[in-house]
């Protein structure tokens, strides 16, 4: 059984500057937690004086500091989308030349085992190699057997291992004694402290509940709707705003139609700036994810925006929530309890204010300005070896 190191922030000087590559295995044009993680980490590493470049698939878009190699294909597996990327032919040669010419000090992989671009980069690289494990398994069999075996293989290719939570680390260290540094996901608190305008059309006296995420099984969109159906009967003066898209959109639309639910808006995918405005607009954020969460980055975003929350207390979310906040997170699949907790918050403005204050305190250690120093220390450590 492996062991974990809980990384704490230090005030060590940043010298000398490092040349760092961040590797995203996903289509970088698509919103997602790993993309946000990489962008924020890169931003603060640059502010610390390091040179950072991002390597990702999907060359159909152009972004400063992002270098694209390989095409992207998505498959549906276990209730979520899995990206498969590979650089072939001329792109494979270009990738090899890019790594040789850049001569990175550290290459930091994220969700390394997504095929196959990360494996190609590792093969061609002569840098020090760090990986962050972000994902949790979608089934117990995978979590207890396949994931730890696969992780043990990945460990042999890496100089340092990071996991975003103790929950996630428990799945990957089962068959290994390798040290794992626990460094959580974070958010850019400075971004949330900027003036953000709520959306005026929703400022009409209705109580706004926000669902934000992919419309897929594990994110619990149908559970949000089932809960809303119960809450709406008890309190008609509410609205549900759904931001996101996915394979369960048709099921969600059919549920709304069959049950004749009113005051629901489905916005589809939204930009990061729109997401912030929605969080600012919402009176309550609902997070009914059922499983497969390593962490709970969206919960931190809601806290930073001063939005009270309710939802399901899956393993990943419990890594983030305080004891007070957990009181409003039901056991996964218990829609009646979720509805009751939602109603309790809607009807108690004093409790809403308490949860806003609680969130503002809980979110502080998850600022990227703090977490980047912790990751920088991992880089320094591997470069010394």
C-alpha positions as CSV (number, residue, x, y, z in Angstrom):
1,X,0.0,0.0,0.0
2,X,1.4,3.4,-0.9
3,X,1.5,6.5,1.2
4,X,0.6,10.1,0.6
5,X,2.2,13.4,1.3
6,X,-0.1,16.3,2.1
7,X,1.6,19.2,0.6
8,X,1.7,22.5,2.5
9,X,2.6,25.9,1.1
10,X,6.0,27.3,1.6
11,X,7.5,30.7,0.8
12,X,10.6,29.4,-1.0
13,X,12.2,31.6,-3.6
14,X,11.5,30.8,-7.3
15,X,15.0,30.3,-8.7
16,X,16.2,29.6,-11.2
17,X,13.2,29.8,-13.7
18,X,12.1,26.5,-15.1
19,X,10.9,25.6,-18.6
20,X,7.7,23.7,-18.1
21,X,5.2,21.9,-20.4
22,X,1.7,21.2,-19.3
23,X,0.1,18.3,-21.2
24,X,-3.7,18.2,-21.6
25,X,-5.0,14.9,-23.0
26,X,-8.4,16.4,-23.9
27,X,-9.8,18.6,-26.7
28,X,-8.6,22.0,-25.4
29,X,-11.5,23.8,-27.1
30,X,-14.0,22.1,-24.8
31,X,-14.7,23.5,-21.3
32,X,-13.7,21.2,-18.4
33,X,-12.1,21.0,-15.0
34,X,-8.7,19.7,-16.3
35,X,-8.5,22.5,-18.8
36,X,-9.3,25.1,-16.1
37,X,-6.7,23.4,-13.8
38,X,-4.0,23.6,-16.5
39,X,-4.8,27.2,-17.5
40,X,-4.8,28.5,-13.9
41,X,-1.6,26.6,-13.0
42,X,0.1,27.9,-16.1
43,X,-0.9,31.5,-15.4
44,X,0.5,31.5,-11.9
45,X,3.7,29.6,-12.9
46,X,4.3,32.3,-15.5
47,X,3.7,35.0,-12.9
48,X,6.4,33.3,-10.8
49,X,8.8,33.7,-13.7
50,X,8.7,30.3,-15.3
51,X,8.3,29.7,-19.0
52,X,5.2,27.5,-19.6
53,X,3.8,26.0,-22.7
54,X,0.7,23.8,-23.0
55,X,0.5,20.8,-25.3
56,X,-2.9,19.6,-26.3
57,X,-4.8,17.8,-29.2
58,X,-7.3,19.4,-31.6
59,X,-5.3,21.7,-33.9
60,X,-8.4,23.4,-35.2
61,X,-8.2,26.3,-32.8
62,X,-5.4,28.8,-32.1
63,X,-4.6,30.0,-28.6
64,X,-1.5,31.8,-27.4
65,X,0.8,29.5,-25.5
66,X,-1.0,26.3,-26.6
67,X,0.7,23.9,-29.1
68,X,-1.5,21.4,-30.8
69,X,-0.5,17.9,-31.9
70,X,-2.8,15.0,-32.9
71,X,-6.5,14.7,-33.6
72,X,-9.3,14.2,-31.2
73,X,-12.1,11.5,-31.1
74,X,-14.6,11.1,-28.3
75,X,-16.2,7.8,-27.1
76,X,-19.0,7.4,-24.6
77,X,-17.8,5.1,-21.8
78,X,-19.2,4.6,-18.3
79,X,-21.5,7.6,-18.5
80,X,-19.0,10.1,-19.6
81,X,-17.0,11.1,-22.7
82,X,-13.5,9.6,-23.2
83,X,-11.1,11.4,-25.6
84,X,-8.7,9.4,-27.8
85,X,-5.9,11.4,-29.3
86,X,-2.8,10.5,-31.3
87,X,-0.2,12.2,-33.4
88,X,0.4,10.3,-36.7
89,X,2.7,10.8,-39.7
90,X,3.9,14.4,-40.1
91,X,2.3,15.4,-36.7
92,X,4.2,12.7,-34.9
93,X,7.5,14.0,-36.4
94,X,6.6,17.6,-35.6
95,X,5.9,16.6,-32.0
96,X,9.2,14.8,-31.7
97,X,11.0,17.8,-33.1
98,X,9.1,20.2,-30.8
99,X,10.1,18.3,-27.7
100,X,13.8,18.1,-28.8
101,X,14.0,21.8,-29.6
102,X,12.2,23.0,-26.5
103,X,14.2,20.9,-24.1
104,X,11.8,21.3,-21.2
105,X,13.0,20.9,-17.6
106,X,9.7,19.5,-16.5
107,X,6.8,18.0,-18.4
108,X,3.6,17.8,-16.3
109,X,1.0,15.4,-17.5
110,X,-2.7,15.5,-16.5
111,X,-4.7,12.3,-16.5
112,X,-1.7,10.6,-18.2
113,X,-3.5,7.4,-19.2
114,X,-5.9,8.9,-21.7
115,X,-4.6,7.5,-25.0
116,X,-2.4,8.1,-26.7
117,X,-0.8,11.5,-27.0
118,X,0.6,11.6,-23.4
119,X,2.4,8.3,-24.0
120,X,4.0,9.6,-27.2
121,X,5.2,12.8,-25.4
122,X,6.7,10.7,-22.6
123,X,8.5,8.5,-25.1
124,X,10.1,11.4,-26.9
125,X,10.8,13.5,-23.8
126,X,14.1,13.8,-21.9
127,X,12.7,16.0,-19.2
128,X,11.7,15.3,-15.7
129,X,8.1,13.9,-15.6
130,X,5.3,14.7,-13.2
131,X,1.7,13.6,-13.4
132,X,-1.5,14.6,-11.7
133,X,-4.3,12.1,-11.4
134,X,-7.7,13.9,-11.6
135,X,-10.2,11.1,-12.2
136,X,-12.0,8.6,-10.1
137,X,-13.4,5.3,-11.4
138,X,-17.0,5.0,-12.7
139,X,-17.3,1.5,-11.2
140,X,-16.1,-0.3,-8.1
141,X,-14.5,-3.1,-10.2
142,X,-12.4,-0.6,-12.2
143,X,-11.5,1.3,-9.0
144,X,-10.4,-1.8,-7.1
145,X,-8.6,-3.6,-9.9
146,X,-8.0,-1.9,-13.2
147,X,-7.1,1.6,-12.0
148,X,-4.5,0.6,-9.4
149,X,-2.8,-1.8,-11.8
150,X,-2.8,0.8,-14.6
151,X,-1.5,3.5,-12.1
152,X,1.4,1.2,-11.0
153,X,2.5,1.1,-14.6
154,X,2.2,4.9,-15.0
155,X,4.3,5.3,-11.8
156,X,7.3,3.7,-13.4
157,X,7.3,6.5,-16.1
158,X,7.1,9.4,-13.7
159,X,9.5,11.2,-11.3
160,X,6.7,12.5,-9.1
161,X,3.0,11.7,-8.6
162,X,0.3,14.1,-7.6
163,X,-3.3,13.4,-6.8
164,X,-6.1,16.0,-6.3
165,X,-7.6,14.3,-3.3
166,X,-7.2,11.5,-0.7
167,X,-10.2,9.9,-2.3
168,X,-8.6,9.8,-5.7
169,X,-5.2,8.6,-4.3
170,X,-6.9,5.7,-2.5
171,X,-7.7,4.2,-5.9
172,X,-4.2,4.5,-7.5
173,X,-1.9,3.5,-4.6
174,X,-3.4,0.1,-3.8
175,X,-0.7,-2.0,-5.4
176,X,2.2,0.4,-5.0
177,X,4.4,1.9,-2.2
178,X,5.1,5.0,-4.3
179,X,4.7,8.4,-2.5
180,X,1.8,10.5,-3.8
181,X,1.6,14.2,-3.1
182,X,-1.9,15.4,-2.4
183,X,-2.4,18.8,-4.0
184,X,-6.1,19.7,-4.5
185,X,-7.7,21.5,-7.5
186,X,-8.0,25.2,-7.0
187,X,-9.6,28.3,-8.4
188,X,-8.3,31.8,-9.2
189,X,-9.9,33.7,-6.3
190,X,-8.7,37.0,-7.8
191,X,-10.9,36.4,-10.8
192,X,-14.0,36.0,-8.6
193,X,-13.2,39.2,-6.7
194,X,-13.6,41.2,-9.9
195,X,-17.0,43.0,-10.4
196,X,-19.3,40.6,-12.1
197,X,-22.8,41.6,-13.3
198,X,-25.7,39.2,-12.6
199,X,-28.0,38.5,-15.6
200,X,-30.8,41.0,-15.5
201,X,-33.5,38.8,-17.1
202,X,-33.4,36.5,-14.1
203,X,-33.8,39.4,-11.6
204,X,-37.6,39.2,-11.5
205,X,-38.4,38.1,-8.0
206,X,-38.1,34.3,-8.7
207,X,-35.7,32.2,-6.6
208,X,-33.0,31.0,-9.1
209,X,-31.6,27.5,-8.8
210,X,-28.6,26.7,-11.0
211,X,-27.4,23.4,-12.4
212,X,-24.0,23.6,-14.1
213,X,-22.4,20.6,-15.8
214,X,-22.6,18.0,-18.5
215,X,-25.9,16.5,-19.1
216,X,-24.8,12.9,-18.4
217,X,-25.7,10.2,-15.9
218,X,-22.9,10.8,-13.4
219,X,-23.7,14.5,-13.1
220,X,-27.2,13.8,-12.0
221,X,-29.3,16.1,-14.3
222,X,-32.3,13.8,-14.0
223,X,-32.0,13.9,-10.2
224,X,-31.9,17.7,-10.3
225,X,-35.1,17.6,-12.3
226,X,-36.8,15.1,-10.0
227,X,-35.9,17.2,-7.0
228,X,-37.0,20.4,-8.7
229,X,-40.4,18.7,-9.4
230,X,-40.9,18.2,-5.7
231,X,-39.6,21.6,-4.7
232,X,-41.7,23.4,-7.3
233,X,-44.9,22.0,-5.9
234,X,-44.0,23.3,-2.4
235,X,-42.7,26.6,-3.7
236,X,-44.0,27.7,-7.1
237,X,-41.9,30.9,-7.2
238,X,-38.7,29.3,-8.2
239,X,-36.8,28.8,-11.5
240,X,-34.2,26.2,-12.6
241,X,-31.4,27.3,-14.9
242,X,-29.6,24.4,-16.6
243,X,-26.2,25.3,-18.1
244,X,-24.5,22.4,-20.0
245,X,-25.2,19.8,-22.7
246,X,-24.7,16.1,-23.2
247,X,-26.2,12.8,-24.0
248,X,-29.0,13.1,-21.5
249,X,-30.4,16.3,-22.9
250,X,-33.2,14.6,-24.7
251,X,-34.1,12.6,-21.6
252,X,-34.1,15.8,-19.6
253,X,-36.3,17.6,-22.1
254,X,-38.7,14.6,-22.1
255,X,-38.9,14.6,-18.3
256,X,-39.7,18.3,-18.3
257,X,-42.4,17.8,-21.0
258,X,-44.0,14.7,-19.3
259,X,-44.2,16.3,-15.9
260,X,-45.2,19.7,-17.4
261,X,-42.5,21.5,-15.4
262,X,-42.5,25.2,-15.6
263,X,-39.8,27.9,-15.2
264,X,-36.9,25.8,-16.5
265,X,-34.3,27.3,-18.9
266,X,-31.8,25.0,-20.8
267,X,-28.9,27.1,-22.0
268,X,-26.6,24.5,-23.4
269,X,-22.8,24.9,-23.0
270,X,-21.8,28.3,-21.7
271,X,-18.5,30.2,-21.8
272,X,-16.4,30.8,-18.6
273,X,-17.5,34.4,-18.4
274,X,-21.2,33.3,-18.7
275,X,-20.6,30.7,-16.1
276,X,-19.4,33.3,-13.6
277,X,-22.4,35.5,-14.4
278,X,-24.7,32.6,-13.8
279,X,-23.1,31.8,-10.4
280,X,-23.5,35.5,-9.5
281,X,-27.1,35.4,-10.6
282,X,-28.1,32.1,-8.8
283,X,-29.7,32.1,-5.4
284,X,-28.8,28.5,-4.9
285,X,-26.4,26.1,-6.7
286,X,-27.5,22.5,-7.0
287,X,-24.8,19.8,-7.4
288,X,-26.4,16.3,-7.7
289,X,-23.4,14.4,-9.1
290,X,-23.8,10.7,-8.3
291,X,-20.3,9.3,-8.7
292,X,-17.0,9.7,-10.5
293,X,-16.0,12.9,-8.8
294,X,-12.4,13.2,-7.6
295,X,-12.9,16.6,-6.1
296,X,-15.5,19.3,-6.5
297,X,-14.1,22.3,-8.3
298,X,-17.5,23.7,-9.2
299,X,-18.3,23.8,-5.5
300,X,-15.3,26.0,-4.9
301,X,-16.5,28.3,-7.7
302,X,-19.9,28.6,-6.1
303,X,-18.3,29.4,-2.7
304,X,-16.0,32.0,-4.2
305,X,-19.0,33.6,-5.9
306,X,-21.0,33.7,-2.7
307,X,-23.7,31.2,-3.8
308,X,-25.2,28.8,-1.2
309,X,-25.1,25.1,-2.3
310,X,-27.0,21.8,-2.0
311,X,-26.5,18.5,-3.7
312,X,-25.3,14.9,-3.2
313,X,-22.5,14.1,-0.9
314,X,-20.5,11.9,-3.2
315,X,-16.9,10.9,-2.3
316,X,-15.3,13.7,-4.3
317,X,-17.4,16.5,-3.0
318,X,-16.9,15.4,0.6
319,X,-13.2,16.2,0.1
320,X,-14.1,19.9,-0.2
321,X,-17.2,20.4,2.0
322,X,-17.1,21.4,5.7
323,X,-19.2,19.7,8.2
324,X,-21.7,22.6,8.1
325,X,-22.0,22.4,4.4
326,X,-22.4,18.7,4.4
327,X,-25.8,19.2,6.2
328,X,-27.2,20.3,2.8
329,X,-25.8,17.4,0.8
330,X,-27.9,14.3,0.7
331,X,-26.8,10.7,0.0
332,X,-26.5,10.1,-3.7
333,X,-29.7,8.9,-5.4
334,X,-31.9,10.2,-2.5
335,X,-33.9,12.8,-4.5
336,X,-36.5,13.3,-1.7
337,X,-33.8,14.2,0.8
338,X,-32.2,16.5,-1.8
339,X,-35.5,18.2,-2.3
340,X,-36.0,18.6,1.5
341,X,-32.6,20.2,1.9
342,X,-33.2,22.4,-1.1
343,X,-36.5,23.6,0.4
344,X,-34.8,24.2,3.8
345,X,-32.3,26.6,2.2
346,X,-34.9,28.3,0.0
347,X,-37.1,29.1,3.0
348,X,-34.4,30.3,5.4
349,X,-32.5,33.5,4.3
350,X,-30.5,33.5,7.6
351,X,-29.2,30.0,6.8
352,X,-28.4,31.1,3.3
353,X,-26.3,33.9,4.7
354,X,-24.5,31.5,7.1
355,X,-23.7,29.2,4.2
356,X,-22.3,32.1,2.1
357,X,-20.0,33.0,5.0
358,X,-19.0,29.4,5.5
359,X,-18.1,29.0,1.8
360,X,-16.1,32.2,1.8
361,X,-13.9,30.7,4.5
362,X,-13.7,27.1,3.2
363,X,-12.5,28.2,-0.2
364,X,-9.5,30.3,0.9
365,X,-6.9,27.5,1.0
366,X,-7.8,26.5,-2.6
367,X,-6.5,29.7,-4.2
368,X,-4.2,28.9,-7.1
369,X,-1.7,31.4,-5.8
370,X,-1.2,29.0,-2.9
371,X,-1.5,25.8,-4.7
372,X,1.0,26.8,-7.5
373,X,3.7,27.2,-4.9
374,X,3.0,23.6,-3.7
375,X,3.3,22.2,-7.3
376,X,6.4,24.3,-7.9
377,X,8.0,22.6,-4.9
378,X,7.3,19.2,-6.5
379,X,9.1,20.4,-9.7
380,X,12.1,21.6,-7.6
381,X,12.3,18.3,-5.8
382,X,12.4,16.2,-9.0
383,X,15.0,18.5,-10.6
384,X,17.3,17.9,-7.6
385,X,17.2,14.2,-8.0
